[in-house]
């Protein structure tokens, strides 16, 4: 593990193993410092983190076993959970200082916990993602229509746009929620296990959309994933969580090691660091807890 678990911007690598390009001047970074995060029902912090950074214009994946604090950290970064101490800053501004609508224009969150009226169609749900961009009495405009059409296309739900949420499968609902958060058109996009309920085809589709938004629009992405292989392939940076704290972070080829898989995931595995699409993991057996 590198000292303080920190790495400098510009170390991240692309899928091909080459250094990623510098972020655009409009890209936005999200950073947490001296964080202690808990819940009203817990007496001790669930997450303690000296420093965590989502570099501007890059994709950062949070990985780790169940209960390691990935989702808790992401909620705090999105201002959905107030830290007991420390600060979250969006390009230097504390997120707590931004009103909810301004924050929603700049930062989008797809959490694991979402619900919508069953009568809403997929298209109507996508339009809900446009609320931060309109005044209270403003009607839907051309920018809203363009954003929703692009979001529906990117999420691959054109054929579902007129269907009600009540009539969708779990995977289809997940894609509809992804369309909604894409329609929000934010500088930073936080996704908590967006591939849940999806088959392999749609998992890859979602990850390809994430990369497209990042590469073409300069969106800064933080994404919680259970599949460390997918994370290593699609992310510029990994943050590996263990027992509520970052175990290591940095470019996938540096972070994904046999030692990490043993210590963090309790898996005996081989790692091919020279694979052209990122570190390739071959698991052998589960280790004793």
N, C-alpha and C positions, 0 to 999 in steps of 0.2 A: 504493500500500500504506500502511495506517495505521501510525503509529509503533509499533514493537515488535510489530506484527501483533496488537494487542489491541483488544478492544471490551468495552464494559460490558454487563452483564446488563440486559435490558430493551430493547435495541436491535432484537432479532429481530422479524421480521415474519411474519405468517401468509400463507397462500396468497392471501387477499383483499387483501393489502397493508397490513392494519391491524396495529398493534403487538400482539404476543401477550400473553396475560394473565400475571400474575405466577405463578411456580411455586407449587405447594401446599407447606405447611409440611413435608410428609413427603418432598418431592423431594430428591434427592441429587445433588451435583455431583462430577465427576471432573476432577482437574487434574494436569498434569505441569509440573515446573519444572526448568530448567537441564539438560535431558536430552541425553545422548549415548548412542546405542543402536547396538549392532553385534552381530555373530555371531562364534563361535569361528573361523570361516574368513576373517574380514575383519580387516585390519590397521588400517583407519580406520573411524570411526563411519559407519553407514548413514544414521542420522537424527541431526540436531542441532537442538534446539528450545529456545529460551529459555523459552517458556511456551505451554502449550496448555490450553484449558478446554472441557469439555463442561458447559454451564450446567445447573443443576438444573431438571428438568421440561421440557427442550427437546430437539429433534431436531437433531443436528449431523452433517452429512455431510462425509466426507473424500473429496476428489476430486483427480485429477491423473493424469498419464500413467503407463504401466507403469514400474516401477522408481523411482518418486518417493518411496517410503518409507511409503505409506499403511498397508499391512498390518503392516509392522514397528512403526510407532507404535502401532497398535491392539493388537498382541500385548503390547507393553510396558505399555500402559494396563490390560490385563487380567491383568498379573502372569504372563504366559506366557513373557516374555523379560525378564531382569533388565537394567536400564540399566547401562552402564558408569559413569555418574555421573548425579546428579540424583535426583529423587523423584517418585513418583506418589502422590497423596493422594485418598482417597475420603471426602468430607466432613471433610477435615482429618486423617484417619488414614492413615498410610503403608500401602499395600496389602501390603507385605512383612511388616508386623507382624501381619496377620490370618492365622489358620490357614486351611487350604484349604477347610474346610467352611463356616466363617463367611463367607469371601469368596464362596463359591459361592451362599450364601443372598442375598447383596447384589448380586452382579455376575455376569451371564451372558454367555458368549461363544460365538458361532457362527463358527468359523474356516473357512478354505477346506480345511483338512486334517482330515478326520474319517473314521473307519472304524468299522464295527460288525459283530458276528457276523452272517453271512448268515441264520442261523436266526431272528433276532429279527423279530417283527412290528412294524408301525408303532406299534401301541398299546404294546407292550412297550418300544420305544425311548422313547416319550413318558414312560413311568413312570420311566425312568432319570433324567429331569430332576428327579425328586422326591427323589433321594438326600440332598441337603443338609438336607432338612427332617425326616429321620427318624433315630432312633438306630440303632445297629448291629443290634439285635434287634427293632426295631419293625416291625410289619406295616403294610401299606397302610391308611390311614384315609380318612375321609370327605373331609377337606381335599385329600388326594392325588387321590382320584377326581374331585372337582370341578375341580381344577386341570388334570388331564389331559383331561377332557371339554371344558373351555373351550379348551384349547390345540389339540386336534384339530379343533374347530369353527372356530377362528380361522384355522388353517393350511389349512383346506379339504380335509382328508384323511379325512373320515368314511368315504368309500367304500373307503379303503385300509387301514383300521385292522387288519384281520385278515390282511393280506398280508405275506409275509416280505420283508425288505429285498432279498434276492437276486433277487426277481422284479419289481423296480421299475425304471422308467427313471431316467435321471440327474435329470430334473426332479422326478419323484415322490420320489426319495430326498432331494432338497434340501428339499422341503416337509415330509417326515417329520422331518428334523433341525431345521427351524424349529419344528415342533410340540414337540419335546423341549426346546428352549431356552425356549419360551414357558411350558411346564409348570413350569419352574424358578421362575417368579414372583419375579424380582429387581427391585431398585430401579433398577439400571443395566443396560442391554442393549447389548452391542457386537456388531455384525454385519459380517462381512467378506465383501462381495460376495454378499449373500443371494439376489440375483436371477439368479445364474449358472445356466445350463442351463434357465431358465424362459422360456416364450413370453410375449408381451406381456401377455396376459390375466393370467397368474399373477404376472408382475412387478408389475403394478398392484395385484393382490390383496395381495401381500406388503407393498407400500408403504402400502396403506390400513390393513393390520393394524398396522403400525408407528405410524401416526398415531393409530389408535384406542387403542392401549396408552398412548401418550403423553398424549393428551387426556383419556381417561377414568380412567386409573390413575396418571397423573403419573410414568410411567417415563421416566428420562433415557436418551436413545438416542444412540449413536455408530455411524455406519454408513458403510462404505466402498462407494462406487458408481463405476462406470465411466461411467454415463450422467449427464453434468452437467445435462442438461435435467430428468431425474427428480429429481436432487438439488435443483435450484433450485425445483422445484415442491413437494416434500414436506418439505424441511428448513427449520428456523428459522434455522440458521446453516450456513455452508460454511467448511471449511478447505481451501484450495487448496495442494497440496504440489508443490514443484519441487526436484529434486536433493537430497532428504533434508531439506528444511526448509520451514516454512510460507511460502508466497509472499504470501498474504493470507488474512484471515478476517473474518467478519462476516455480516450479513444478505445473502441471495442478490441482492437488487436492487442492493446496493453492490459485491459481489464479482464478479459475472458481468458482465464488460465485454469489449469487442472486444480491448482490450489484453491482458487476461488470457488469452483464448483464443489469441491470437497468441504471447505469451511462454511460457505454460505448456504449452498443448496443441499448439502449432505448427499452428494452423488459422486460415485467413482466414474470418471469419464476421461476420454482422450480429446484433445483439442488440436485441430489442424489450423495453425495460425496463418498458413500460406494460401488458404482457399481464396480464389479471386473475388468471391462475394462476401468476404468477411470470415471471422473464425468459425470453423465447422466443428460442431460438438457431437461426439459419439458416446452416448451414455452406456455404461456397463451394468451397474447395479446401484441400488440404494444403500447408503451407509447407515449404520445404527445411529439413532438420535443421541 
